Amino acid sequence: MKGPRSLYGSVSTLSSQSFSYPAALEMQSVAVGWQIYDITRRPLDLGLVGLAQFLPVIFLFLPAGHAADRLNRKSLVVICYIGFAVCYGLLLEIARAGVRDIRLIYAVLVLLGIVRAFNAPAARSLLPLLVPADVFPNAVAWNATTFQGATILGPALGGLLYAAFNGPAGVYGVALVVTALELLSVFRVKLTEPDRPHEEVSTRNVLAGLQYIWTHKLILGSISLDLFAVLLGGAVALLPVYARDILHTGAWGLGLLRAAPGCGAGVMALLLAYRPLRTSVGKIMLC
C-alpha cells in the first residue's frame, strides 16, 4: 500500500500533467489557427483544422478505449506523449522552414488527432489507480481544477508567444519542451494496476462500452448532451476571423478570445461547487 508521501507525489504529478498537457494543446491550437488563416484567409480552412483532429477520434474511439482496458495504461500514456512531441516537432520544422502548403499542417493534425484518441481514455483512467476510494472525489476536483486552469492560461500564453516570437515556431517549441517535461514526469507516477483477465480481442469486447452506455440511460443522456454541446462549441474555430478581420487584433487577441470560454467554465465550476444542482438537473443542463 502506498504511503502518504508516495501518494501525494503521484497525484501532484498527475495534476501537473492535467495542466501542462492541455495547456500545450491549447497553445498549439491558437498557433495553428492563426497560422492557417494567415496563409489562406479562408474561414473554411479553420473548420478543416478541427475536422482533421476530430475525425480520428470518431473512427478510433472504440479501439482506443479497448486498448486502455487491455494494455498497461502508463505505458500507453508514455507512447502518446512521445507522439505529441513528434507532432509538435513536425509543426516546429514546418514553421521554421516557412512552408506554406497547409496540406502538410493538416497531415500533422490528423496524426495529432490519432494520438489524442488513444491518450484520452488512457490518461483519464489513471486517477482511480492512484488514490483510494474515500479521497477519489477530492482528487477528481483537484484534477479538474488544474485542467480548467490550463484551458484559461494555455490559449492566452499561446497568443502572447506567437506575438513575442513573431510566428508560430516559438509556440510549437514551447509546446515541445512542455511535452518533454511531461514525458519525464510521468515516470514518477506509481500505479497499482488491477489484475485484469486476459480476453481475446473480439467485436463483443470492443463494443462492451457502447452496450454499457446504452443500458445506463443516465450516462447515455449525459454523453449525448455533451456531444451536441461540443458540436455547437466548434464555432470557436472561427475566432481567428474575429480577431484579425473584426476586432483587428494580433495573435495575442486570439489567445484572449480562446481563453474566454475557459474563464466562463471556471466561474460556473465554482458556482456549481458552491450551489450544486439538486433538482431538475437534466432540464437545466439541456437549457
C-alpha beads as a LAMMPS data file, in Angstrom:
LAMMPS data file: protein, C-alpha beads

287 atoms
286 bonds

1 atom types
1 bond types

-500.0 500.0 xlo xhi
-500.0 500.0 ylo yhi
-500.0 500.0 zlo zhi

Masses

1 110.0

Atoms # bond

1 1 1 0.000 0.000 0.000
2 1 1 1.302 3.463 -0.846
3 1 1 2.467 5.809 1.864
4 1 1 1.153 9.389 2.077
5 1 1 4.301 10.869 0.518
6 1 1 4.252 8.469 -2.426
7 1 1 0.537 9.018 -2.936
8 1 1 0.888 12.798 -2.788
9 1 1 3.776 12.717 -5.245
10 1 1 1.863 10.612 -7.762
11 1 1 -1.310 12.694 -7.540
12 1 1 0.579 16.003 -7.732
13 1 1 2.481 14.742 -10.760
14 1 1 -0.731 13.694 -12.481
15 1 1 -2.325 17.041 -11.595
16 1 1 0.619 18.886 -13.135
17 1 1 0.089 16.831 -16.290
18 1 1 -3.592 17.807 -16.197
19 1 1 -2.325 21.359 -16.557
20 1 1 0.685 21.068 -18.851
21 1 1 -0.815 18.606 -21.379
22 1 1 -3.965 20.641 -22.184
23 1 1 -2.012 23.899 -21.934
24 1 1 0.356 22.679 -24.659
25 1 1 -2.604 21.594 -26.802
26 1 1 -4.315 24.961 -26.337
27 1 1 -1.148 26.845 -27.261
28 1 1 -0.775 24.702 -30.359
29 1 1 -4.430 25.255 -31.322
30 1 1 -4.057 29.035 -31.166
31 1 1 -0.859 28.943 -33.225
32 1 1 -2.262 26.589 -35.875
33 1 1 -5.471 28.580 -36.241
34 1 1 -3.649 31.876 -36.718
35 1 1 -1.028 30.290 -38.979
36 1 1 -3.608 28.661 -41.269
37 1 1 -5.736 31.792 -41.537
38 1 1 -2.659 33.933 -42.127
39 1 1 -1.745 31.734 -45.107
40 1 1 -5.156 31.262 -46.756
41 1 1 -7.577 33.848 -45.268
42 1 1 -10.358 31.275 -45.813
43 1 1 -12.669 30.543 -42.838
44 1 1 -13.414 27.103 -44.286
45 1 1 -9.788 26.118 -43.688
46 1 1 -10.254 26.843 -39.987
47 1 1 -13.149 24.399 -39.901
48 1 1 -10.984 21.789 -41.578
49 1 1 -8.424 22.232 -38.785
50 1 1 -10.960 20.964 -36.272
51 1 1 -12.174 18.250 -38.640
52 1 1 -8.640 16.928 -39.135
53 1 1 -8.317 16.379 -35.384
54 1 1 -11.906 15.250 -34.766
55 1 1 -12.294 12.526 -37.393
56 1 1 -9.563 10.255 -35.944
57 1 1 -11.326 10.373 -32.572
58 1 1 -14.623 9.310 -34.181
59 1 1 -13.062 6.376 -36.035
60 1 1 -10.750 5.257 -33.225
61 1 1 -12.721 5.755 -30.024
62 1 1 -13.687 2.069 -29.812
63 1 1 -10.191 0.586 -30.351
64 1 1 -8.664 3.351 -28.208
65 1 1 -10.962 2.526 -25.303
66 1 1 -10.286 -1.178 -25.759
67 1 1 -6.538 -0.503 -25.715
68 1 1 -6.879 1.442 -22.439
69 1 1 -8.738 -1.512 -20.937
70 1 1 -6.327 -4.198 -22.075
71 1 1 -2.877 -2.583 -22.139
72 1 1 -0.717 -1.040 -19.447
73 1 1 -2.150 2.463 -19.172
74 1 1 1.027 4.139 -18.020
75 1 1 2.955 2.705 -20.958
76 1 1 0.184 3.790 -23.318
77 1 1 0.322 7.350 -21.958
78 1 1 4.115 7.404 -22.378
79 1 1 3.747 6.358 -26.031
80 1 1 1.118 9.040 -26.577
81 1 1 3.335 11.743 -25.078
82 1 1 6.092 10.678 -27.454
83 1 1 3.530 11.040 -30.242
84 1 1 2.618 14.545 -29.059
85 1 1 6.294 15.501 -29.025
86 1 1 6.722 14.209 -32.588
87 1 1 3.701 16.230 -33.767
88 1 1 4.918 19.441 -32.144
89 1 1 8.380 18.830 -33.572
90 1 1 6.933 18.436 -37.072
91 1 1 4.884 21.624 -36.718
92 1 1 8.007 23.399 -35.497
93 1 1 10.006 22.301 -38.532
94 1 1 7.203 23.303 -40.914
95 1 1 7.073 26.753 -39.329
96 1 1 10.871 27.199 -39.304
97 1 1 11.118 26.156 -42.945
98 1 1 8.468 28.693 -43.916
99 1 1 6.334 26.038 -45.637
100 1 1 3.007 27.490 -46.784
101 1 1 1.445 24.260 -48.005
102 1 1 -1.341 23.760 -45.468
103 1 1 -1.779 20.131 -46.517
104 1 1 1.354 19.286 -44.530
105 1 1 -0.118 21.000 -41.489
106 1 1 -3.362 19.070 -41.895
107 1 1 -1.413 15.811 -42.128
108 1 1 0.290 16.558 -38.800
109 1 1 -3.078 17.487 -37.266
110 1 1 -4.528 14.125 -38.328
111 1 1 -1.586 12.417 -36.632
112 1 1 -2.214 14.588 -33.571
113 1 1 -5.854 13.530 -33.587
114 1 1 -4.830 9.860 -33.630
115 1 1 -2.560 10.393 -30.629
116 1 1 -5.293 12.275 -28.759
117 1 1 -7.767 9.480 -29.462
118 1 1 -5.567 6.931 -27.671
119 1 1 -4.324 9.272 -24.956
120 1 1 -7.727 10.429 -23.699
121 1 1 -9.111 7.133 -22.323
122 1 1 -5.735 6.003 -21.004
123 1 1 -4.925 9.280 -19.200
124 1 1 -8.404 9.694 -17.735
125 1 1 -8.330 6.205 -16.269
126 1 1 -5.084 6.755 -14.338
127 1 1 -6.561 8.632 -11.387
128 1 1 -8.641 5.716 -9.996
129 1 1 -5.412 3.697 -9.887
130 1 1 -3.673 6.343 -7.771
131 1 1 -5.994 7.169 -4.887
132 1 1 -8.248 5.214 -2.524
133 1 1 -11.997 5.486 -2.981
134 1 1 -12.557 7.714 0.071
135 1 1 -10.485 10.581 -1.357
136 1 1 -11.312 9.998 -5.015
137 1 1 -13.909 12.837 -5.271
138 1 1 -11.393 15.353 -3.917
139 1 1 -8.742 14.077 -6.306
140 1 1 -11.151 14.476 -9.223
141 1 1 -11.980 18.037 -8.141
142 1 1 -8.292 18.945 -7.882
143 1 1 -7.558 17.350 -11.228
144 1 1 -10.468 19.179 -12.893
145 1 1 -9.362 22.495 -11.392
146 1 1 -5.871 22.235 -12.854
147 1 1 -7.325 21.206 -16.226
148 1 1 -9.620 24.227 -16.226
149 1 1 -6.700 26.474 -15.394
150 1 1 -4.874 25.134 -18.435
151 1 1 -7.806 25.962 -20.731
152 1 1 -7.647 29.547 -19.472
153 1 1 -3.905 30.182 -19.410
154 1 1 -2.909 27.952 -22.348
155 1 1 -4.589 29.966 -25.141
156 1 1 -3.536 33.306 -23.666
157 1 1 0.049 32.112 -23.382
158 1 1 -0.056 30.748 -26.929
159 1 1 -1.193 34.094 -28.311
160 1 1 1.439 36.002 -26.367
161 1 1 4.190 33.625 -27.502
162 1 1 3.044 33.900 -31.114
163 1 1 3.293 37.686 -30.882
164 1 1 6.591 37.604 -28.982
165 1 1 8.318 35.277 -31.465
166 1 1 6.562 36.864 -34.449
167 1 1 5.363 33.491 -35.672
168 1 1 4.200 30.019 -34.630
169 1 1 7.651 28.447 -34.286
170 1 1 8.118 29.733 -30.735
171 1 1 4.739 28.375 -29.683
172 1 1 5.465 24.923 -31.075
173 1 1 8.905 24.958 -29.478
174 1 1 7.482 25.731 -26.044
175 1 1 4.791 23.056 -26.502
176 1 1 7.530 20.567 -27.410
177 1 1 9.540 21.418 -24.287
178 1 1 6.443 21.162 -22.073
179 1 1 5.595 17.756 -23.553
180 1 1 9.160 16.542 -22.984
181 1 1 8.875 17.550 -19.319
182 1 1 5.536 15.736 -19.116
183 1 1 7.167 12.625 -20.510
184 1 1 9.841 12.737 -17.827
185 1 1 7.373 13.377 -15.021
186 1 1 5.035 10.542 -15.966
187 1 1 7.731 8.055 -14.963
188 1 1 7.306 9.304 -11.374
189 1 1 3.704 8.145 -11.280
190 1 1 3.299 4.926 -9.299
191 1 1 0.265 2.935 -10.323
192 1 1 -1.408 -0.081 -8.804
193 1 1 -2.613 -1.870 -11.894
194 1 1 -5.522 -4.214 -11.133
195 1 1 -5.406 -7.806 -12.281
196 1 1 -7.417 -7.946 -15.468
197 1 1 -8.372 -11.264 -17.060
198 1 1 -6.874 -11.881 -20.454
199 1 1 -9.533 -11.914 -23.123
200 1 1 -9.237 -12.417 -26.827
201 1 1 -9.929 -9.383 -28.973
202 1 1 -13.452 -9.680 -30.308
203 1 1 -16.238 -7.455 -31.570
204 1 1 -18.188 -8.140 -28.392
205 1 1 -15.365 -6.934 -26.161
206 1 1 -14.732 -3.830 -28.259
207 1 1 -18.435 -2.916 -28.198
208 1 1 -18.847 -3.620 -24.466
209 1 1 -18.521 0.062 -23.618
210 1 1 -21.303 1.037 -26.028
211 1 1 -23.528 -1.659 -24.602
212 1 1 -22.916 -0.360 -21.085
213 1 1 -23.758 3.209 -22.115
214 1 1 -26.926 2.096 -23.901
215 1 1 -28.193 0.159 -20.900
216 1 1 -27.497 3.026 -18.460
217 1 1 -29.725 5.813 -19.721
218 1 1 -28.376 8.424 -17.319
219 1 1 -24.912 8.044 -18.821
220 1 1 -26.355 7.924 -22.341
221 1 1 -28.218 11.186 -21.781
222 1 1 -25.205 12.941 -20.305
223 1 1 -22.904 11.843 -23.125
224 1 1 -25.453 12.752 -25.806
225 1 1 -25.958 16.207 -24.310
226 1 1 -22.214 16.775 -24.119
227 1 1 -21.835 15.624 -27.736
228 1 1 -24.222 18.287 -29.020
229 1 1 -22.571 20.911 -26.830
230 1 1 -19.178 20.034 -28.321
231 1 1 -20.548 20.187 -31.875
232 1 1 -22.031 23.644 -31.308
233 1 1 -18.905 24.736 -29.441
234 1 1 -16.886 24.192 -32.618
235 1 1 -17.686 27.788 -33.534
236 1 1 -14.577 28.823 -31.590
237 1 1 -12.590 27.605 -34.607
238 1 1 -13.651 30.831 -36.346
239 1 1 -12.119 33.081 -33.696
240 1 1 -9.066 33.905 -35.870
241 1 1 -11.518 35.592 -38.270
242 1 1 -12.934 37.682 -35.440
243 1 1 -9.505 38.524 -34.052
244 1 1 -7.982 39.634 -37.374
245 1 1 -10.844 40.958 -39.521
246 1 1 -13.412 42.184 -36.989
247 1 1 -11.539 43.176 -33.838
248 1 1 -8.278 43.925 -35.716
249 1 1 -6.004 42.463 -33.055
250 1 1 -2.979 40.211 -33.341
251 1 1 -2.349 36.669 -32.208
252 1 1 -2.395 37.873 -28.592
253 1 1 -6.037 38.921 -29.086
254 1 1 -6.860 35.473 -30.440
255 1 1 -5.282 33.936 -27.357
256 1 1 -7.504 36.036 -25.088
257 1 1 -10.593 35.129 -27.099
258 1 1 -9.752 31.439 -26.871
259 1 1 -9.225 31.785 -23.112
260 1 1 -12.618 33.416 -22.548
261 1 1 -14.717 30.198 -22.694
262 1 1 -12.350 28.649 -20.155
263 1 1 -12.900 31.618 -17.859
264 1 1 -16.647 31.184 -18.135
265 1 1 -16.381 27.472 -17.431
266 1 1 -14.185 28.171 -14.416
267 1 1 -16.705 30.633 -12.972
268 1 1 -19.533 28.148 -13.476
269 1 1 -17.496 25.359 -11.866
270 1 1 -17.017 27.493 -8.757
271 1 1 -20.714 28.388 -8.729
272 1 1 -21.791 24.751 -9.018
273 1 1 -19.333 23.757 -6.298
274 1 1 -20.903 26.362 -4.007
275 1 1 -24.520 25.709 -5.082
276 1 1 -24.743 22.297 -6.776
277 1 1 -27.749 21.337 -8.855
278 1 1 -30.147 19.163 -6.876
279 1 1 -33.437 19.228 -8.809
280 1 1 -34.324 19.184 -12.499
281 1 1 -30.674 18.651 -13.363
282 1 1 -31.359 17.280 -16.837
283 1 1 -33.668 20.140 -17.833
284 1 1 -31.228 22.765 -16.551
285 1 1 -28.309 21.186 -18.424
286 1 1 -30.385 20.987 -21.629
287 1 1 -31.333 24.663 -21.359

Bonds

1 1 1 2
2 1 2 3
3 1 3 4
4 1 4 5
5 1 5 6
6 1 6 7
7 1 7 8
8 1 8 9
9 1 9 10
10 1 10 11
11 1 11 12
12 1 12 13
13 1 13 14
14 1 14 15
15 1 15 16
16 1 16 17
17 1 17 18
18 1 18 19
19 1 19 20
20 1 20 21
21 1 21 22
22 1 22 23
23 1 23 24
24 1 24 25
25 1 25 26
26 1 26 27
27 1 27 28
28 1 28 29
29 1 29 30
30 1 30 31
31 1 31 32
32 1 32 33
33 1 33 34
34 1 34 35
35 1 35 36
36 1 36 37
37 1 37 38
38 1 38 39
39 1 39 40
40 1 40 41
41 1 41 42
42 1 42 43
43 1 43 44
44 1 44 45
45 1 45 46
46 1 46 47
47 1 47 48
48 1 48 49
49 1 49 50
50 1 50 51
51 1 51 52
52 1 52 53
53 1 53 54
54 1 54 55
55 1 55 56
56 1 56 57
57 1 57 58
58 1 58 59
59 1 59 60
60 1 60 61
61 1 61 62
62 1 62 63
63 1 63 64
64 1 64 65
65 1 65 66
66 1 66 67
67 1 67 68
68 1 68 69
69 1 69 70
70 1 70 71
71 1 71 72
72 1 72 73
73 1 73 74
74 1 74 75
75 1 75 76
76 1 76 77
77 1 77 78
78 1 78 79
79 1 79 80
80 1 80 81
81 1 81 82
82 1 82 83
83 1 83 84
84 1 84 85
85 1 85 86
86 1 86 87
87 1 87 88
88 1 88 89
89 1 89 90
90 1 90 91
91 1 91 92
92 1 92 93
93 1 93 94
94 1 94 95
95 1 95 96
96 1 96 97
97 1 97 98
98 1 98 99
99 1 99 100
100 1 100 101
101 1 101 102
102 1 102 103
103 1 103 104
104 1 104 105
105 1 105 106
106 1 106 107
107 1 107 108
108 1 108 109
109 1 109 110
110 1 110 111
111 1 111 112
112 1 112 113
113 1 113 114
114 1 114 115
115 1 115 116
116 1 116 117
117 1 117 118
118 1 118 119
119 1 119 120
120 1 120 121
121 1 121 122
122 1 122 123
123 1 123 124
124 1 124 125
125 1 125 126
126 1 126 127
127 1 127 128
128 1 128 129
129 1 129 130
130 1 130 131
131 1 131 132
132 1 132 133
133 1 133 134
134 1 134 135
135 1 135 136
136 1 136 137
137 1 137 138
138 1 138 139
139 1 139 140
140 1 140 141
141 1 141 142
142 1 142 143
143 1 143 144
144 1 144 145
145 1 145 146
146 1 146 147
147 1 147 148
148 1 148 149
149 1 149 150
150 1 150 151
151 1 151 152
152 1 152 153
153 1 153 154
154 1 154 155
155 1 155 156
156 1 156 157
157 1 157 158
158 1 158 159
159 1 159 160
160 1 160 161
161 1 161 162
162 1 162 163
163 1 163 164
164 1 164 165
165 1 165 166
166 1 166 167
167 1 167 168
168 1 168 169
169 1 169 170
170 1 170 171
171 1 171 172
172 1 172 173
173 1 173 174
174 1 174 175
175 1 175 176
176 1 176 177
177 1 177 178
178 1 178 179
179 1 179 180
180 1 180 181
181 1 181 182
182 1 182 183
183 1 183 184
184 1 184 185
185 1 185 186
186 1 186 187
187 1 187 188
188 1 188 189
189 1 189 190
190 1 190 191
191 1 191 192
192 1 192 193
193 1 193 194
194 1 194 195
195 1 195 196
196 1 196 197
197 1 197 198
198 1 198 199
199 1 199 200
200 1 200 201
201 1 201 202
202 1 202 203
203 1 203 204
204 1 204 205
205 1 205 206
206 1 206 207
207 1 207 208
208 1 208 209
209 1 209 210
210 1 210 211
211 1 211 212
212 1 212 213
213 1 213 214
214 1 214 215
215 1 215 216
216 1 216 217
217 1 217 218
218 1 218 219
219 1 219 220
220 1 220 221
221 1 221 222
222 1 222 223
223 1 223 224
224 1 224 225
225 1 225 226
226 1 226 227
227 1 227 228
228 1 228 229
229 1 229 230
230 1 230 231
231 1 231 232
232 1 232 233
233 1 233 234
234 1 234 235
235 1 235 236
236 1 236 237
237 1 237 238
238 1 238 239
239 1 239 240
240 1 240 241
241 1 241 242
242 1 242 243
243 1 243 244
244 1 244 245
245 1 245 246
246 1 246 247
247 1 247 248
248 1 248 249
249 1 249 250
250 1 250 251
251 1 251 252
252 1 252 253
253 1 253 254
254 1 254 255
255 1 255 256
256 1 256 257
257 1 257 258
258 1 258 259
259 1 259 260
260 1 260 261
261 1 261 262
262 1 262 263
263 1 263 264
264 1 264 265
265 1 265 266
266 1 266 267
267 1 267 268
268 1 268 269
269 1 269 270
270 1 270 271
271 1 271 272
272 1 272 273
273 1 273 274
274 1 274 275
275 1 275 276
276 1 276 277
277 1 277 278
278 1 278 279
279 1 279 280
280 1 280 281
281 1 281 282
282 1 282 283
283 1 283 284
284 1 284 285
285 1 285 286
286 1 286 287
